[in-house]
Amino acid sequence: MNKKTKQIFEVEEGETLVECLNRIREAGYYPVKRTEKPIFEEKIINGQKEYEPIDRKIIFEAKLIE
């Protein structure tokens, strides 16, 4: 079997960071990088488009434990 040496894990809705980190460890990986990406919502205010942050997406890059 050829396992991937790098894997991407995303914190799911309703999941805490600790739960995600435990899921990564149970899959046989360890986190090496954390990235946060904002999620914006487009709103029209006074006839102009404006973007407001409404949430964020947290993504972990993980390597295989050897």
ChimeraX commands (.cxc) that place a marker at each C-alpha (Angstrom):
marker #1 position 0.00,0.00,0.00 radius 0.5
marker #1 position 1.23,3.44,-0.88 radius 0.5
marker #1 position -0.04,6.04,1.57 radius 0.5
marker #1 position 0.19,9.75,0.88 radius 0.5
marker #1 position 2.91,11.49,2.86 radius 0.5
marker #1 position 0.95,14.79,2.98 radius 0.5
marker #1 position -2.74,15.24,3.64 radius 0.5
marker #1 position -5.10,18.21,4.03 radius 0.5
marker #1 position -7.57,18.26,6.92 radius 0.5
marker #1 position -10.32,20.87,7.30 radius 0.5
marker #1 position -12.03,21.70,10.58 radius 0.5
marker #1 position -15.62,20.60,9.98 radius 0.5
marker #1 position -18.68,22.60,10.99 radius 0.5
marker #1 position -19.44,22.01,14.67 radius 0.5
marker #1 position -15.98,20.47,15.27 radius 0.5
marker #1 position -13.46,22.02,17.67 radius 0.5
marker #1 position -9.76,22.42,16.89 radius 0.5
marker #1 position -8.91,19.75,19.46 radius 0.5
marker #1 position -11.34,17.29,17.86 radius 0.5
marker #1 position -9.80,17.97,14.44 radius 0.5
marker #1 position -6.28,17.49,15.79 radius 0.5
marker #1 position -7.35,14.19,17.39 radius 0.5
marker #1 position -8.83,13.09,14.04 radius 0.5
marker #1 position -5.52,13.93,12.34 radius 0.5
marker #1 position -3.58,11.90,14.93 radius 0.5
marker #1 position -5.97,8.93,14.64 radius 0.5
marker #1 position -5.43,8.92,10.86 radius 0.5
marker #1 position -1.67,8.55,11.46 radius 0.5
marker #1 position -0.61,12.11,10.63 radius 0.5
marker #1 position 0.79,15.09,12.52 radius 0.5
marker #1 position -0.01,18.75,11.69 radius 0.5
marker #1 position 2.76,20.89,10.17 radius 0.5
marker #1 position 0.88,23.97,8.94 radius 0.5
marker #1 position -2.33,25.80,9.85 radius 0.5
marker #1 position -4.09,28.14,7.42 radius 0.5
marker #1 position -7.15,30.31,8.01 radius 0.5
marker #1 position -9.21,31.62,5.12 radius 0.5
marker #1 position -11.99,34.17,5.65 radius 0.5
marker #1 position -15.44,33.62,4.16 radius 0.5
marker #1 position -17.13,36.79,2.95 radius 0.5
marker #1 position -20.74,37.67,2.22 radius 0.5
marker #1 position -21.61,40.17,-0.49 radius 0.5
marker #1 position -24.05,42.89,0.59 radius 0.5
marker #1 position -25.38,45.88,-1.31 radius 0.5
marker #1 position -25.37,48.99,0.87 radius 0.5
marker #1 position -26.42,52.34,-0.63 radius 0.5
marker #1 position -26.15,50.84,-4.11 radius 0.5
marker #1 position -22.54,49.68,-3.64 radius 0.5
marker #1 position -21.26,46.16,-3.18 radius 0.5
marker #1 position -19.54,45.57,0.12 radius 0.5
marker #1 position -18.04,42.38,1.48 radius 0.5
marker #1 position -18.35,41.46,5.14 radius 0.5
marker #1 position -16.52,38.58,6.80 radius 0.5
marker #1 position -19.06,36.08,8.14 radius 0.5
marker #1 position -16.92,33.04,8.99 radius 0.5
marker #1 position -13.52,31.42,8.54 radius 0.5
marker #1 position -12.23,28.11,7.28 radius 0.5
marker #1 position -9.34,26.48,9.17 radius 0.5
marker #1 position -7.20,24.02,7.22 radius 0.5
marker #1 position -4.32,21.88,8.49 radius 0.5
marker #1 position -1.59,20.41,6.33 radius 0.5
marker #1 position -0.34,17.20,7.89 radius 0.5
marker #1 position 2.49,14.74,7.27 radius 0.5
marker #1 position 2.41,11.00,7.71 radius 0.5
marker #1 position 3.93,9.71,10.97 radius 0.5
marker #1 position 6.73,7.33,10.00 radius 0.5
marker link #1:1,2 radius 0.2
marker link #1:2,3 radius 0.2
marker link #1:3,4 radius 0.2
marker link #1:4,5 radius 0.2
marker link #1:5,6 radius 0.2
marker link #1:6,7 radius 0.2
marker link #1:7,8 radius 0.2
marker link #1:8,9 radius 0.2
marker link #1:9,10 radius 0.2
marker link #1:10,11 radius 0.2
marker link #1:11,12 radius 0.2
marker link #1:12,13 radius 0.2
marker link #1:13,14 radius 0.2
marker link #1:14,15 radius 0.2
marker link #1:15,16 radius 0.2
marker link #1:16,17 radius 0.2
marker link #1:17,18 radius 0.2
marker link #1:18,19 radius 0.2
marker link #1:19,20 radius 0.2
marker link #1:20,21 radius 0.2
marker link #1:21,22 radius 0.2
marker link #1:22,23 radius 0.2
marker link #1:23,24 radius 0.2
marker link #1:24,25 radius 0.2
marker link #1:25,26 radius 0.2
marker link #1:26,27 radius 0.2
marker link #1:27,28 radius 0.2
marker link #1:28,29 radius 0.2
marker link #1:29,30 radius 0.2
marker link #1:30,31 radius 0.2
marker link #1:31,32 radius 0.2
marker link #1:32,33 radius 0.2
marker link #1:33,34 radius 0.2
marker link #1:34,35 radius 0.2
marker link #1:35,36 radius 0.2
marker link #1:36,37 radius 0.2
marker link #1:37,38 radius 0.2
marker link #1:38,39 radius 0.2
marker link #1:39,40 radius 0.2
marker link #1:40,41 radius 0.2
marker link #1:41,42 radius 0.2
marker link #1:42,43 radius 0.2
marker link #1:43,44 radius 0.2
marker link #1:44,45 radius 0.2
marker link #1:45,46 radius 0.2
marker link #1:46,47 radius 0.2
marker link #1:47,48 radius 0.2
marker link #1:48,49 radius 0.2
marker link #1:49,50 radius 0.2
marker link #1:50,51 radius 0.2
marker link #1:51,52 radius 0.2
marker link #1:52,53 radius 0.2
marker link #1:53,54 radius 0.2
marker link #1:54,55 radius 0.2
marker link #1:55,56 radius 0.2
marker link #1:56,57 radius 0.2
marker link #1:57,58 radius 0.2
marker link #1:58,59 radius 0.2
marker link #1:59,60 radius 0.2
marker link #1:60,61 radius 0.2
marker link #1:61,62 radius 0.2
marker link #1:62,63 radius 0.2
marker link #1:63,64 radius 0.2
marker link #1:64,65 radius 0.2
marker link #1:65,66 radius 0.2
view
